[in-house]
């Protein structure tokens, strides 16, 4: 593990290695099953609308930093509210130990809404790419901080080959350079510091100018108010991944409509 990784990230990735041991005996079946799928929804196309605010609304019960966010948690009801409120895509947390998610939530949600879905998890193996396809997600998250260059390139190329859109997540300038070298067409700027778990929109201010105009630029974490939306749009960001504030709002459709009015 690179010494710059946070202890929390290292802990999560170690858990993923344990989970992969359960998948390993089924590797060939996972690959063959994934190759049969051909019903993907357009994730990047839906969100890339320069000059207009677009939102990926996240379905998340809990997080390591915030604890339980939604006690009365129903992912399908939440997804319906998000679609009604004008979200252009959904993000579904599937990590069980740290975020209290489930892989099954993706398929459950997909049956009830027409929006494309991002599987949000810590992806370190091709087995998880196949799993992402099989669970009916349309896009996958690759966190640059969690992957070495060769691993990042392999998982990116494989995900594209499997017809998934790929959100490449960065936290600092070094990771941004790696994402750009990759040729990523979707880059997410995560405003949460992986070492301290503190959130600052200053990360978006620093990194947004580096993203080419033909790449879908997304800001993640810390978007709580319409003022935050307006601030980030001044930095050239039109697309937002919003989770905690929507999960806590009590009226997610109304909250989304307010965000989209900026």
C-alpha positions in Angstrom: 0.0 0.0 0.0 1.4 3.4 -1.0 2.2 5.3 2.2 0.2 8.3 1.0 -3.1 6.3 1.2 -5.3 7.0 4.2 -5.6 4.4 6.9 -9.4 4.3 6.2 -8.9 3.7 2.5 -6.4 1.0 3.3 -8.9 -0.7 5.6 -11.6 -0.6 3.0 -9.3 -2.0 0.3 -8.2 -4.8 2.6 -11.8 -5.7 3.1 -12.3 -5.8 -0.7 -9.5 -8.3 -1.0 -11.3 -10.6 1.4 -14.6 -10.2 -0.5 -12.8 -11.1 -3.8 -11.7 -14.4 -2.3 -15.4 -15.4 -2.4 -15.8 -14.3 -6.0 -12.6 -15.9 -7.4 -14.0 -19.5 -7.8 -16.7 -18.0 -10.0 -14.5 -15.9 -12.3 -15.2 -17.6 -15.6 -19.0 -17.8 -15.0 -19.0 -14.1 -14.1 -17.1 -13.2 -17.2 -19.4 -15.2 -19.5 -22.6 -13.9 -17.8 -21.4 -10.3 -18.1 -20.6 -10.7 -21.9 -24.3 -11.6 -22.5 -25.7 -8.3 -21.4 -26.5 -5.6 -23.9 -29.2 -3.3 -22.3 -27.1 -0.4 -21.1 -28.5 3.0 -20.4 -26.6 6.2 -21.5 -24.9 7.5 -18.4 -22.4 10.0 -19.8 -24.7 11.2 -22.6 -27.5 12.0 -20.1 -25.2 14.1 -17.9 -23.0 15.9 -20.4 -25.1 19.0 -21.1 -22.7 22.0 -21.0 -24.4 25.1 -19.7 -27.1 23.2 -17.8 -27.0 21.8 -14.3 -27.2 18.0 -14.2 -27.3 15.8 -11.1 -26.3 12.3 -10.2 -28.5 11.6 -7.1 -26.9 9.1 -4.7 -28.7 6.4 -2.7 -26.6 5.9 0.4 -27.7 4.6 3.8 -24.5 5.3 5.7 -20.8 6.3 5.4 -17.7 6.0 7.6 -17.6 9.7 8.2 -21.3 10.4 8.8 -22.5 7.1 10.3 -26.1 6.2 9.5 -27.6 8.9 7.2 -31.0 7.4 6.6 -32.6 5.3 9.3 -35.8 4.6 7.3 -34.0 3.5 4.2 -35.8 2.3 1.1 -33.6 2.5 -2.0 -36.5 2.1 -4.5 -38.6 4.8 -3.0 -35.6 7.1 -2.9 -34.9 6.4 -6.5 -38.4 7.2 -7.5 -38.2 10.5 -5.7 -34.9 11.3 -7.4 -36.4 10.6 -10.8 -39.4 12.7 -10.0 -37.2 15.5 -8.9 -35.2 15.7 -12.2 -32.0 13.7 -11.6 -30.4 12.6 -14.8 -28.6 9.5 -13.2 -28.4 7.6 -10.0 -25.5 6.5 -7.9 -26.0 3.4 -5.7 -23.7 2.5 -2.9 -23.0 -1.3 -2.9 -20.3 -1.6 -0.2 -21.8 -3.5 2.7 -19.3 -3.2 5.6 -18.6 0.5 5.5 -21.6 2.0 3.7 -24.4 -0.5 4.5 -25.1 -0.9 0.8 -26.0 -4.0 -1.2 -25.3 -5.1 -4.7 -28.9 -6.1 -5.1 -30.0 -2.5 -4.7 -28.8 -1.7 -8.2 -31.2 -4.3 -9.9 -34.0 -3.4 -7.5 -33.8 0.3 -8.4 -33.3 -0.3 -12.1 -36.6 -2.2 -12.3 -38.5 0.9 -11.0 -36.9 3.8 -12.7 -35.6 4.6 -16.2 -32.4 6.5 -15.2 -28.9 5.1 -15.8 -27.1 3.9 -12.7 -23.6 4.2 -11.4 -22.4 1.4 -9.1 -20.5 3.2 -6.3 -17.9 0.9 -4.7 -14.2 0.3 -4.3 -13.2 -1.5 -7.5 -9.8 -3.3 -7.5 -10.4 -6.4 -9.7 -11.9 -7.4 -13.0 -14.2 -9.7 -11.1 -16.0 -6.6 -9.7 -16.2 -5.2 -13.2 -18.1 -8.3 -14.3 -20.2 -8.1 -11.2 -21.1 -4.5 -12.0 -22.3 -5.5 -15.5 -24.3 -8.4 -14.2 -26.1 -6.3 -11.5 -27.4 -4.1 -14.2 -25.4 -0.9 -13.5 -24.5 1.3 -16.5 -21.4 3.0 -15.1 -18.6 2.1 -12.7 -16.4 4.1 -10.3 -12.6 3.9 -10.4 -10.9 5.7 -7.6 -7.4 6.7 -8.8 -6.1 6.8 -5.2 -6.9 3.1 -4.8 -5.2 1.9 -7.9 -1.7 1.7 -9.3 -1.2 2.9 -12.9 -1.3 -0.5 -14.6 -4.2 -1.7 -12.5 -6.1 1.6 -13.3 -5.5 1.2 -17.0 -6.5 -2.4 -17.1 -9.8 -1.9 -15.2 -10.6 1.2 -17.3 -10.1 -0.5 -20.6 -12.0 -3.6 -19.4 -14.9 -1.6 -18.2 -15.1 0.2 -21.5 -14.9 -3.1 -23.4 -17.8 -4.3 -21.2 -19.8 -1.3 -22.3 -19.8 0.5 -19.0 -19.2 4.2 -18.7 -16.4 4.9 -16.3 -16.3 7.7 -13.7 -12.6 8.2 -12.8 -12.4 9.9 -9.4 -9.5 12.2 -8.3 -8.7 14.1 -5.1 -5.6 16.1 -6.0 -3.4 17.3 -8.9 -1.3 14.2 -9.1 -4.4 12.0 -9.4 -5.8 14.5 -12.0 -2.7 14.0 -14.1 -3.1 10.3 -14.0 -6.8 10.5 -15.0 -5.9 12.8 -17.9 -3.1 10.4 -19.0 -5.7 7.6 -19.0 -7.8 9.6 -21.4 -10.8 9.5 -19.1 -14.0 11.0 -20.6 -15.7 11.3 -17.2 -13.7 12.8 -14.3 -15.1 13.2 -10.8 -13.5 15.7 -8.4 -14.0 14.4 -4.9 -13.9 17.3 -2.4 -13.4 14.9 0.5 -9.8 14.5 1.7 -9.1 10.8 2.0 -6.7 11.3 4.9 -8.7 13.6 7.1 -12.2 13.1 5.6 -12.7 16.9 5.7 -14.5 18.4 2.8 -13.6 21.6 0.9 -14.9 22.9 -2.3 -11.5 24.4 -2.7 -10.5 21.1 -4.3 -13.0 21.8 -7.1 -11.6 25.3 -7.5 -8.1 23.9 -7.9 -8.8 20.9 -10.2 -11.7 22.0 -12.4 -9.6 24.1 -14.8 -7.5 21.0 -15.6 -10.5 19.1 -17.1 -10.8 19.4 -20.9 -14.1 20.8 -22.2 -15.0 17.5 -24.0 -14.7 15.6 -20.8 -17.7 15.3 -18.4 -16.5 17.1 -15.2 -18.3 16.2 -12.0 -17.9 17.5 -8.5 -18.6 15.2 -5.6 -19.0 15.6 -1.8 -19.9 18.7 0.1 -22.8 20.0 -2.1 -25.4 21.0 0.4 -27.0 24.3 -0.8 -28.0 26.1 -4.0 -25.1 28.5 -3.2 -22.7 25.5 -3.4 -24.1 24.7 -6.9 -23.8 28.3 -8.0 -20.2 28.5 -6.7 -19.1 25.3 -8.5 -20.8 26.4 -11.7 -18.6 29.5 -11.6 -15.7 27.1 -11.7 -17.0 25.5 -14.9 -18.7 22.5 -13.3 -22.2 21.7 -14.5 -22.6 18.2 -13.2 -22.9 17.2 -9.5 -23.0 14.0 -7.5 -25.1 14.7 -4.4 -25.8 12.1 -1.7 -25.9 13.0 1.9 -27.9 16.3 1.7 -30.5 14.6 -0.5 -30.8 11.6 1.8 -31.3 13.8 4.8 -33.6 16.3 3.1 -36.9 14.5 3.8 -38.2 15.8 0.5 -35.5 14.7 -2.1 -37.6 15.6 -5.2 -38.1 19.1 -3.9 -34.5 19.5 -2.9 -33.4 18.3 -6.4 -35.7 20.8 -8.1 -34.1 23.6 -6.0 -30.6 22.5 -7.0 -31.5 22.3 -10.6 -33.0 25.8 -10.6 -29.4 27.3 -10.4 
